[in-house]
């Protein structure tokens, strides 16, 4: 702790690190205080659906896929996406 001017700088850094850890825990499902939803980001969705980022953006704009904005980035609940896909493919038969 000698490298900090005062304890308040150190405390600010600790608080920021705790917030980052909390966000990571929420997104990876490691935090027991939230529901056990599996969250997916754009890269996960593109890989799962075999589509480009631009196509995924179009799906969001058209309301095809449910998504949530967190800190300016879209995230998707895996179970909601799976349900959406079941409904979509059920209608295509």
C-alpha positions, 0 to 999 in steps of 0.5 A: 500500500506504500505506492498510494498517496493515501488510503482513499485511492487504494479504497477506490481501486478496491471498490472498482475491482469488486464491481468488476468481479461482481459483473464477471460473476453475474455474467458467468453464473458464478454469483449465487445471489442472482438467478442461474440464467446463462448469459450470452454475448454477441460472439456466443450468439453468432457462433450458436446461430452461425450468423454474422454480427450484422445479421444478429444486429438486424435480428435485434432491430426487428425484435426477432431475438430478446436481448438486454443491454448491460453497460452499453452491450447487448446480452441474451438469456440462453433459455429465452433464445432457445425458446425463441428458436423452438417457436421459429422452427416450429412454424417453419415445418 
